[in-house]
């Protein structure tokens, strides 16, 4: 998981992880920017396994929601899953 993975250093970290074959979760406040970053990474790294999640680290509810979603996602799967 890369927080702030939709821009700057976070984006390039997510891109590098995806290029190395890792499953990547982009988590930040803007779902629109997350989606754009995910789509760009998918274009640059065909077959990449990218998810996106809204996350505001200053909000307990947002962090809790991410934790619950992580618990229910099958992160060991080798096939990409919808974001």
Secondary structure, DSSP 8 states (H G I E B T S, - for coil): -EETTTSHHHHHHHHHHHHTT-EEEEEES-HHHHHHHHHHHHHHSTT-EEEEEE--TT-HHHHHHHHHHHHHS-TT-SS----
